[in-house]
Amino acid sequence: MESLWLDRESPFTSDSLPDEKHFDTIVVGAGITGLVAALLLSRAGQRVVVFEARTLGAVTTGNTTGKLSLLQGGVLSALRGQYALRVVQAYMEANKTGQAWLTQYLEQQGVPFQRRTAITFATTDDGGQRLRKEAAVSRDVGLDVHFSRDPGLPFPVVEALELEGQAQFHPMEVLDTLAKDVRKHGGLIVEGVQVQNVGSDRPLEVFTRKGTFTADTVVLATGTPILDRGLYFTKLEPNRSYAAALRPQAGTKIPQAMYLSIDAPTRSQRTHPTPDGELLLVGGYGHTGGRATSPKKHLDDLLGWASHHYPGAEVTHTWSAQDYQATNLMPFFGKLPRGHGRIFFGTGYNKWGMSNGVAAALSMTSDILGGQSDWATTIHHRVTSPQGAFQAVRLNAGTAKRMIEDKARVRSNPEITDETRPPEGTGVVGLYKGEPAAVSTVDGKVCLVSASCAHLGGLLGWNDADKSWDCPLHGSRFTPEGKYLEGPATHHLQKSVGKTRD
């Protein structure tokens, strides 16, 4: 699967691996957080390089729905359930700051975006009650929201909450512009360089697959931290969700707002202008990363919902994305523990990375350059609620239980041999010479790799939508050949259990 945003001729070409070995700041990850941070530091006169393990925007930013909204489903009322109002207000100020910075930047650079009304809708009475709670907290933090019973959707709703003046855009056009601007200010962006570790001595040693570099500061903008210091993988739950672009039949009236359901399963939609007419983008039907029996069924359910309400629409693209939600619901950003104040990170944006990611970059770079904002100070000094602590215990107890169950399950699965050849598009796990192994067939190619995640050894499962091996513990993902895709792992899968066969 490939997203609408990534299916294009990219104007971006990677810089070559630099001969110089020391930089003021090394940024890890070329998504929205990484490139905004790199730009701000480059503007300040720093020598900056961005190392991206894959390609520009390859992970979350290039697979987002491209919404920039302060109305965020049920996020605010959920936060209010754990924090004092001043903390929720700080969260909103962070998002307002991120949104304002990005829209102003796009206007200055001439990058197209569309102003839209954001609408959260309920289709059940329970959802309506949650919506009213969200409205109350939204007003408490200064949002001018109002209710509607007819938000313009082709199906009935119980109630809808609206906020005007939000934005939508093509996320890769945003990254292209940021990348060009980073280079204009002397920064480098190098694709295909996976950072595997960062030292603690001064200067910081940054270990990559293509050599070791040093920096005064390091910014980790990798979705989830690739360093285990602070054990953030135990405080984050990976969530995988699905999206599709559809070309409606001629004459179909497409709702023009940005929509999101407050009821489960999540359903999202927006429009996207193209030279051949507007496309309808739908999304949602998510699940915990690595834990769905059939991710493809979630995608099929999304497409079925869209087909039911927009009959005859042609599907042009389908894709998926992975986001991380903190157990205490508040994004993490700032100084990484045991980084001596010189390693920074941002994570846990909970599907609202276009505003939270920019806010995190603004805060981290301000900290690096000697400043800070009131909203960041309030967020940094929050106290985790008992509910947030309980959710962390629940998450990790579930992870431990899953490890035990998977170890028993793999021993009961059919044994894998050199003759194992799963049907096209499928993968199986089992013991091969006494060790957990994973075998898949994609495009006629059979690959045998270790079934133990390169992070902490979780038993991988087959993702039948993306054709990848996904870890149910902390969300690391790998290609059928075992190459790293995303998550807290920093290495490819071991192939010592066998060999790749054509």
ABEGO torsion letter per residue (X at the ends): XBBAAABBBBABBBBBBBABABBABBBBEBBAAAAAAAAAAAAAGBBBBBBBABBBGABAAAABAGBBBABBEAAAAAAAAABBAAAAAAAAAAAAAAAAAAAAAAAAAGBBBBBBBBBBBBABAAAAAAAAAAAAAAAAAGBBBBBBABAGBABBBABBBBBBGBBBBBAAAAAAAAAAAAAAAGBBBBBGBBBABBBABOBBBBBBAAEBBBBABBBBBAGBBABABGGAAAABBBBBBBBBBBBBBBGBBBBABBBBBABOBBBBBBBBBBAAEBBBBBBEGBBBBGABABAAAAAAAAAAAAAAABBGBBBABBBBBBBBBBAAGBBBBEBBBGAGGABBBBBGAGGAAAAAAAAAAAAAAAAAAGBBBAAAAAAAABBBBAAAAAAAAAAAAAAAAAAAAAAAAAAABBBBBAABBBBBGBBBBBBBGGBBBBBBBBGGBBBBBBABBAAAGBBBBBBAAAGBBBBAAAGBBBBAAGBBABEABABBBBAAABBBBX
